[in-house]
Amino acid sequence: MRQRVIALLLALAVLASVCAVSALAEERAAPAESAETAEPVPEGESAAGDGEAAGEEEAAEEPVPTPAGPDLAENVTIQPDPLGEVSFANVERRMRENNLQLLALEQSVLSIEDIDYDKLYDKLWHQLNDLAQAQWGLVQASSAMRSLSQIPGSGVTYSDYEYHSTYDQLDRAYDAVREQFDAIVDGDMQKDNADVVRQLNNLQDQIVMAGESLYAALTSMEGQEAALRRQLEGLDRTVEEMELRYQLGQISAMQLAEVKSGRTALESGLATLGMNVKNYKLQLEMLIGAEQTGEIALGPLPEVTAEQLAEMDLERDLAAAKERSYELYDAEKTLEDARDQYKEDADNWAYSEKQMEYRNAKRTWQAAQYTYNNTVQNYELKFRTLYAQVGDYHQIWEAAKVSLACEQSSYAASELKFQQGTISRNALLTAGDDLREAEEKVRSAAGDLFSTYNTYCWAVQHGILN
């Protein structure tokens, strides 16, 4: 008899552990129903109701006018890149298709979005019933054992410890499953999972944005490399001229050595820059899933059009950016948690100003509001600064084009003077260097304008300001 009772207790314990493990597995698999949720904007101590949240979700789904941005349009066909090359238009597409980190994050998102909450509800319901039946069976078995143990000569020994230990395991498993069940009924699990999906999508967007920023930085570095090579060519001509003057006794050996030393330093800087360009190209190749050679060729950055600049609207775009910002959304969630904690503490201390604990809870809640408002202000400041930078880089670009026109006229005049024999070939080559430098300044200014404008678009369309 005792062996049969012990076997029953072991079977119930196994059932409890299986149910608990199953419940925990479901909990780990749960995080999210959709990638986009509304962003409640708390005011003071009032929390938004369910009806308000639903209204905010509908508002979030409405299209907000934004400038042309970094996302790929579904109705636009982009030509694939030739082997060993990459264009800016294809960076995002190639990253989302080939980047291993993005693909891993996407699988996590798909797994979360694939959760069937109706099936999970039914599964948890059956688990709760099984656990309740197991607890009832344990109570009956325990009662029978207690009765038998009181019969002289029965040979049955009853242990309160074994009974309570097994019952506690079943109770903990029931509470764990019940917590998940209630979370589905209340919609908390769906909301929490949607938050996780939003966070994962935000992380993917930040990685793509980093790839595009790396592309823009590489084009700038290649421009610097070209400028250094042009300076090196100019120094070669200077060294050649100084060597001739040294032979004629017009300069000292020290002066010649100083010029050659400057050339060596420039050549060293060019080599270091070349090494950095190759390393960054290796990183870009890894991001887009290309063969890592460090030799991938970059296409020119797109040019920001006057129509795109005219489409920018500070207040409208700021509102769109704040609506999509995960940073602000996370700050709002933190504020909501602080508000809930304050209400709990205030209820415990009956909102009594005489109680130090209540006064401290009130101060903590006020500090949380200040922190949230500071986060919003900093976000708005960064966005307004970014908007101003786009305008500033545009005027720098326009000024560079004016300077280029002057250099083109100057070079044309130098060519005429060279043909007339009034200036040397070296003077003409120097004028050519000045012209190429002015051209490079125009390209650099255009690149800075596009890079800043692209960051602005990411802010408007995805709320990312990093």
C-alpha positions as CSV (number, residue, x, y, z in Angstrom):
1,M,0.0,0.0,0.0
2,R,2.7,2.4,0.9
3,Q,4.6,1.8,-2.4
4,R,1.4,2.5,-4.4
5,V,0.8,5.8,-2.5
6,I,4.4,6.9,-3.1
7,A,4.1,6.0,-6.8
8,L,0.9,8.2,-6.9
9,L,2.7,11.1,-5.3
10,L,5.7,10.8,-7.7
11,A,3.3,10.7,-10.7
12,L,1.6,13.9,-9.5
13,A,4.9,15.6,-9.0
14,V,6.0,14.7,-12.5
15,L,2.7,16.0,-13.9
16,A,3.3,19.3,-12.0
17,S,6.8,19.7,-13.3
18,V,5.6,19.0,-16.9
19,C,2.9,21.5,-16.7
20,A,5.2,24.1,-15.2
21,V,7.8,23.6,-17.9
22,S,5.2,23.8,-20.6
23,A,3.9,27.0,-19.1
24,L,7.3,28.5,-18.9
25,A,8.1,27.5,-22.5
26,E,4.9,29.3,-23.7
27,E,6.0,32.3,-21.7
28,R,9.4,32.4,-23.4
29,A,7.8,32.0,-26.8
30,A,5.3,34.7,-26.3
31,P,6.6,38.3,-26.9
32,A,4.2,40.0,-29.6
33,E,1.2,40.3,-31.7
34,S,2.1,43.2,-34.0
35,A,5.0,45.4,-34.8
36,E,3.3,48.7,-34.3
37,T,1.4,49.9,-31.2
38,A,0.1,53.3,-30.3
39,E,2.2,55.6,-28.2
40,P,0.2,57.0,-25.3
41,V,1.1,60.5,-24.3
42,P,0.5,60.7,-20.5
43,E,-0.7,64.0,-19.0
44,G,0.1,64.5,-15.3
45,E,-1.2,61.5,-13.3
46,S,-4.0,60.5,-15.7
47,A,-3.6,57.2,-17.6
48,A,-5.1,56.8,-21.0
49,G,-8.1,54.4,-21.1
50,D,-8.6,51.5,-23.4
51,G,-10.8,53.5,-25.7
52,E,-8.2,56.3,-26.0
53,A,-5.5,53.7,-26.7
54,A,-7.6,52.2,-29.5
55,G,-8.1,55.6,-31.0
56,E,-4.3,56.3,-30.9
57,E,-3.6,53.0,-32.7
58,E,-6.0,54.0,-35.5
59,A,-4.3,57.4,-35.7
60,A,-0.9,55.8,-35.8
61,E,-1.9,53.8,-38.9
62,E,-2.9,56.8,-40.8
63,P,-0.3,57.9,-43.4
64,V,1.7,61.0,-42.3
65,P,3.1,63.2,-45.1
66,T,6.9,62.9,-45.0
67,P,9.7,63.8,-47.3
68,A,11.2,61.2,-49.6
69,G,13.0,58.9,-47.3
70,P,15.4,56.0,-47.2
71,D,12.8,53.2,-47.4
72,L,12.4,51.2,-50.6
73,A,9.2,52.1,-52.4
74,E,7.3,49.0,-53.5
75,N,6.4,50.5,-56.9
76,V,10.0,51.5,-57.8
77,T,12.3,49.1,-59.6
78,I,16.0,49.3,-58.6
79,Q,18.6,47.9,-60.9
80,P,20.8,45.3,-59.2
81,D,24.5,46.2,-58.7
82,P,27.2,44.8,-60.9
83,L,29.6,42.3,-59.4
84,G,32.0,44.0,-57.0
85,E,30.0,47.2,-56.9
86,V,27.3,48.7,-54.7
87,S,25.0,51.7,-55.1
88,F,23.4,53.7,-52.2
89,A,19.9,52.8,-53.5
90,N,20.7,49.1,-53.0
91,V,22.3,49.3,-49.6
92,E,19.1,48.9,-47.6
93,R,17.7,46.1,-49.8
94,R,20.9,44.1,-49.8
95,M,21.2,44.5,-46.0
96,R,17.7,43.3,-45.4
97,E,18.2,40.3,-47.7
98,N,21.7,39.3,-46.7
99,N,22.8,40.7,-43.4
100,L,22.9,37.8,-40.9
101,Q,22.1,40.0,-37.9
102,L,19.1,41.4,-39.6
103,L,17.9,38.0,-40.7
104,A,18.2,36.7,-37.2
105,L,16.2,39.6,-35.8
106,E,13.6,39.1,-38.5
107,Q,13.2,35.4,-37.5
108,S,12.6,36.5,-33.9
109,V,9.9,39.0,-35.1
110,L,8.2,36.3,-37.3
111,S,8.2,33.8,-34.4
112,I,6.5,36.4,-32.1
113,E,4.0,37.5,-34.7
114,D,3.2,33.8,-35.4
115,I,1.7,33.3,-32.0
116,D,-2.0,32.2,-32.1
117,Y,-3.4,33.7,-28.9
118,D,-6.7,31.8,-29.2
119,K,-4.8,28.5,-29.3
120,L,-2.5,29.5,-26.5
121,Y,-5.6,30.5,-24.5
122,D,-7.1,27.1,-25.0
123,K,-3.8,25.3,-24.1
124,L,-3.4,27.3,-20.9
125,W,-7.0,26.6,-20.0
126,H,-6.5,22.9,-20.3
127,Q,-3.3,23.1,-18.3
128,L,-5.1,24.9,-15.5
129,N,-7.8,22.2,-15.4
130,D,-5.1,19.5,-15.4
131,L,-3.3,21.2,-12.5
132,A,-6.5,21.7,-10.5
133,Q,-7.4,18.0,-11.0
134,A,-3.9,17.0,-9.9
135,Q,-4.2,19.1,-6.7
136,W,-7.6,17.6,-5.9
137,G,-6.2,14.1,-6.5
138,L,-3.4,14.9,-4.2
139,V,-5.7,16.1,-1.5
140,Q,-7.8,12.9,-1.8
141,A,-4.7,10.7,-1.8
142,S,-3.3,12.5,1.3
143,S,-6.6,12.1,3.1
144,A,-6.7,8.4,2.4
145,M,-3.1,8.0,3.5
146,R,-3.7,9.9,6.7
147,S,-6.6,7.6,7.5
148,L,-4.7,4.4,6.8
149,S,-1.7,5.5,8.8
150,Q,-4.0,5.7,11.9
151,I,-5.0,2.1,11.6
152,P,-2.8,-0.1,13.8
153,G,-0.8,-2.7,11.9
154,S,-1.6,-1.1,8.5
155,G,2.1,-0.5,7.8
156,V,1.3,2.9,6.2
157,T,3.3,5.9,7.2
158,Y,2.0,9.4,6.4
159,S,4.4,12.3,5.8
160,D,3.1,15.9,6.0
161,Y,6.4,17.1,4.4
162,E,6.0,15.0,1.2
163,Y,2.4,16.1,0.9
164,H,3.0,19.8,1.3
165,S,6.1,19.7,-0.9
166,T,4.2,18.2,-3.8
167,Y,1.2,20.4,-3.3
168,D,3.4,23.5,-3.3
169,Q,5.0,22.5,-6.6
170,L,1.5,22.1,-8.1
171,D,0.4,25.4,-6.6
172,R,3.4,27.3,-8.1
173,A,2.9,25.7,-11.5
174,Y,-0.8,26.7,-11.3
175,D,0.1,30.3,-10.4
176,A,2.6,30.5,-13.3
177,V,0.0,29.2,-15.8
178,R,-2.7,31.4,-14.3
179,E,-0.5,34.5,-14.7
180,Q,-0.1,33.8,-18.4
181,F,-3.7,33.0,-18.8
182,D,-4.8,36.2,-17.1
183,A,-2.3,38.2,-19.2
184,I,-3.9,36.9,-22.4
185,V,-7.4,37.7,-21.1
186,D,-6.4,41.2,-20.1
187,G,-4.4,41.8,-23.3
188,D,-1.2,42.4,-21.4
189,M,0.7,39.6,-23.1
190,Q,-0.4,40.9,-26.6
191,K,0.7,44.4,-25.7
192,D,4.0,43.3,-24.2
193,N,4.7,41.1,-27.2
194,A,3.9,44.0,-29.6
195,D,6.4,46.2,-27.6
196,V,9.1,43.6,-28.2
197,V,8.4,43.4,-31.9
198,R,8.5,47.2,-32.1
199,Q,11.9,47.2,-30.3
200,L,13.3,44.5,-32.6
201,N,12.1,46.4,-35.7
202,N,13.7,49.6,-34.3
203,L,16.9,47.7,-33.8
204,Q,16.8,46.5,-37.4
205,D,16.2,50.0,-38.7
206,Q,19.1,51.3,-36.7
207,I,21.4,48.7,-38.2
208,V,20.3,49.6,-41.7
209,M,20.8,53.3,-40.9
210,A,24.3,52.6,-39.7
211,G,25.0,50.8,-43.0
212,E,23.9,53.8,-45.0
213,S,25.9,56.2,-42.8
214,L,29.0,54.0,-43.3
215,Y,28.4,54.2,-47.1
216,A,28.2,58.0,-46.9
217,A,31.4,58.1,-44.7
218,L,33.2,55.9,-47.2
219,T,32.4,58.2,-50.1
220,S,33.7,61.1,-48.1
221,M,36.9,59.2,-47.2
222,E,37.4,58.4,-50.9
223,G,37.1,62.1,-51.7
224,Q,39.7,62.9,-49.1
225,E,42.0,60.2,-50.6
226,A,41.6,61.8,-54.0
227,A,42.5,65.2,-52.5
228,L,45.6,63.8,-50.8
229,R,46.7,62.2,-54.1
230,R,46.3,65.5,-55.8
231,Q,48.4,67.2,-53.1
232,L,51.0,64.5,-53.5
233,E,51.2,65.1,-57.3
234,G,51.6,68.8,-56.5
235,L,54.4,68.0,-54.0
236,D,56.1,65.8,-56.6
237,R,56.3,68.8,-58.9
238,T,57.5,71.0,-56.1
239,V,60.3,68.5,-55.2
240,E,61.3,68.3,-58.8
241,E,61.5,72.1,-59.0
242,M,63.4,72.3,-55.7
243,E,66.0,69.7,-56.8
244,L,66.7,71.8,-59.9
245,R,67.0,74.9,-57.9
246,Y,69.4,73.1,-55.5
247,Q,71.5,72.0,-58.4
248,L,71.7,75.7,-59.5
249,G,72.7,76.7,-56.0
250,Q,69.5,78.7,-55.3
251,I,68.5,76.8,-52.2
252,S,70.3,74.9,-49.5
253,A,70.3,71.1,-48.8
254,M,68.3,71.7,-45.7
255,Q,65.5,73.4,-47.6
256,L,65.4,70.6,-50.1
257,A,65.3,68.0,-47.3
258,E,62.3,69.8,-45.6
259,V,60.3,69.7,-48.8
260,K,61.0,66.0,-49.2
261,S,60.1,65.4,-45.6
262,G,56.7,67.0,-46.1
263,R,56.2,64.7,-49.1
264,T,57.1,61.6,-46.9
265,A,54.6,62.7,-44.2
266,L,51.9,63.2,-46.8
267,E,52.5,59.8,-48.4
268,S,52.3,58.2,-44.9
269,G,49.0,59.9,-44.2
270,L,47.7,58.7,-47.6
271,A,48.7,55.1,-46.8
272,T,46.9,55.2,-43.4
273,L,43.8,56.6,-45.0
274,G,43.9,53.9,-47.7
275,M,44.1,51.3,-44.9
276,N,41.1,52.8,-43.1
277,V,39.1,52.9,-46.4
278,K,39.8,49.2,-47.0
279,N,38.8,48.3,-43.4
280,Y,35.5,50.2,-43.6
281,K,34.8,48.6,-47.0
282,L,35.3,45.2,-45.4
283,Q,32.6,46.2,-42.8
284,L,30.3,47.4,-45.5
285,E,30.8,44.2,-47.5
286,M,29.9,42.2,-44.4
287,L,26.8,44.4,-43.8
288,I,25.4,43.8,-47.3
289,G,26.4,40.2,-47.4
290,A,29.0,40.6,-50.2
291,E,32.4,38.8,-50.5
292,Q,34.8,40.5,-48.1
293,T,37.7,41.8,-50.2
294,G,37.9,45.4,-49.1
295,E,37.8,46.4,-52.8
296,I,34.1,47.0,-53.4
297,A,33.4,50.0,-55.6
298,L,30.9,52.6,-54.4
299,G,28.6,54.6,-56.6
300,P,28.1,58.3,-56.1
301,L,25.6,59.5,-53.4
302,P,22.3,60.7,-54.7
303,E,21.7,64.4,-55.0
304,V,19.1,66.1,-52.9
305,T,16.6,67.8,-55.1
306,A,15.0,71.2,-54.6
307,E,11.6,69.4,-54.4
308,Q,12.8,67.3,-51.5
309,L,14.0,70.3,-49.6
310,A,10.8,72.2,-50.3
311,E,8.8,69.2,-49.0
312,M,10.4,69.5,-45.5
313,D,8.1,71.0,-42.9
314,L,9.6,71.4,-39.4
315,E,6.5,71.1,-37.2
316,R,4.7,68.5,-39.3
317,D,7.8,66.3,-39.6
318,L,8.7,66.7,-35.9
319,A,5.2,65.4,-35.0
320,A,5.7,62.4,-37.3
321,A,9.1,61.7,-35.8
322,K,7.9,61.8,-32.3
323,E,5.0,59.5,-33.1
324,R,7.4,56.9,-34.5
325,S,10.2,57.3,-32.0
326,Y,10.9,54.1,-30.0
327,E,13.0,56.2,-27.7
328,L,10.0,58.4,-26.7
329,Y,7.7,55.3,-26.6
330,D,10.1,53.6,-24.2
331,A,10.2,56.8,-22.1
332,E,6.4,56.8,-22.0
333,K,6.3,53.2,-20.8
334,T,8.8,54.1,-18.0
335,L,6.6,57.0,-17.0
336,E,3.6,54.8,-16.9
337,D,5.4,52.3,-14.6
338,A,6.4,55.2,-12.3
339,R,2.8,56.4,-12.3
340,D,1.5,53.0,-11.4
341,Q,4.0,52.7,-8.6
342,Y,3.1,56.1,-7.3
343,K,-0.6,55.2,-7.2
344,E,0.2,51.9,-5.4
345,D,2.3,53.7,-2.8
346,A,-0.1,56.5,-2.4
347,D,-3.0,54.1,-1.7
348,N,-0.8,52.4,0.9
349,W,-0.3,55.6,2.7
350,A,-3.7,57.1,2.1
351,Y,-2.4,60.1,0.3
352,S,-1.4,61.5,3.6
353,E,1.1,64.4,3.5
354,K,1.9,63.7,7.1
355,Q,3.5,60.4,6.1
356,M,7.1,60.7,4.9
357,E,6.7,57.6,2.8
358,Y,3.9,59.2,0.8
359,R,5.9,62.4,0.4
360,N,8.9,60.5,-1.0
361,A,6.6,58.5,-3.4
362,K,5.2,61.8,-4.6
363,R,8.6,63.3,-5.2
364,T,9.7,60.2,-7.0
365,W,6.7,60.4,-9.3
366,Q,7.4,64.1,-9.9
367,A,11.0,63.3,-10.8
368,A,9.8,60.7,-13.3
369,Q,7.7,63.3,-15.0
370,Y,10.6,65.8,-15.1
371,T,12.8,63.0,-16.6
372,Y,10.2,62.2,-19.3
373,N,9.7,65.9,-20.2
374,N,13.4,66.3,-20.4
375,T,13.7,63.3,-22.8
376,V,11.0,64.9,-25.0
377,Q,12.7,68.3,-25.0
378,N,16.1,66.8,-25.9
379,Y,14.5,64.8,-28.7
380,E,12.8,68.0,-30.1
381,L,16.0,69.9,-29.8
382,K,18.0,67.3,-31.7
383,F,15.4,67.2,-34.4
384,R,15.3,71.0,-34.8
385,T,19.1,71.1,-34.9
386,L,19.0,68.4,-37.6
387,Y,16.5,70.4,-39.6
388,A,18.7,73.5,-39.4
389,Q,21.8,71.5,-40.4
390,V,20.1,70.4,-43.6
391,G,19.5,74.1,-44.5
392,D,23.0,75.0,-43.6
393,Y,24.6,72.2,-45.7
394,H,22.4,73.3,-48.6
395,Q,23.7,76.9,-48.5
396,I,27.3,75.5,-48.2
397,W,26.7,73.5,-51.3
398,E,25.4,76.5,-53.2
399,A,28.4,78.6,-52.1
400,A,30.7,75.8,-53.2
401,K,29.1,75.8,-56.7
402,V,29.7,79.5,-57.0
403,S,33.4,79.1,-56.1
404,L,33.6,76.3,-58.6
405,A,32.3,78.6,-61.3
406,C,35.0,81.1,-60.4
407,E,37.7,78.4,-60.5
408,Q,36.5,77.2,-63.9
409,S,36.8,80.8,-65.3
410,S,40.3,81.1,-63.7
411,Y,41.5,77.8,-65.2
412,A,40.2,78.9,-68.6
413,A,42.2,82.1,-68.3
414,S,45.3,80.1,-67.2
415,E,45.0,77.9,-70.2
416,L,44.9,80.9,-72.5
417,K,48.0,82.4,-70.7
418,F,49.8,79.1,-71.1
419,Q,49.1,79.0,-74.8
420,Q,50.4,82.6,-75.1
421,G,53.5,81.5,-73.2
422,T,53.1,83.9,-70.3
423,I,52.9,81.2,-67.6
424,S,54.8,78.0,-67.1
425,R,53.4,74.5,-67.3
426,N,53.7,74.0,-63.6
427,A,51.5,77.1,-63.1
428,L,48.9,75.6,-65.4
429,L,49.0,72.3,-63.5
430,T,48.6,74.2,-60.2
431,A,45.5,76.0,-61.6
432,G,44.2,72.5,-62.6
433,D,44.7,71.3,-59.0
434,D,42.8,74.3,-57.7
435,L,39.9,73.5,-60.1
436,R,39.8,69.9,-59.1
437,E,39.9,71.0,-55.4
438,A,36.9,73.2,-56.1
439,E,35.1,70.3,-57.8
440,E,35.8,68.1,-54.8
441,K,34.4,70.7,-52.4
442,V,31.2,70.7,-54.4
443,R,31.0,66.9,-54.2
444,S,31.9,67.0,-50.5
445,A,29.2,69.6,-49.8
446,A,26.6,67.6,-51.8
447,G,27.6,64.5,-49.9
448,D,27.3,66.2,-46.5
449,L,23.9,67.6,-47.5
450,F,22.6,64.2,-48.6
451,S,24.0,62.4,-45.5
452,T,22.3,64.9,-43.2
453,Y,19.0,64.9,-45.3
454,N,19.0,61.1,-45.2
455,T,19.4,61.2,-41.4
456,Y,16.5,63.7,-41.3
457,C,14.4,61.2,-43.4
458,W,15.2,58.4,-41.0
459,A,14.0,60.6,-38.1
460,V,10.7,61.5,-39.8
461,Q,9.9,58.0,-41.1
462,H,11.3,55.9,-38.2
463,G,11.8,58.3,-35.3
464,I,15.6,57.5,-35.2
465,L,17.8,60.4,-34.3
466,N,21.1,58.6,-33.4
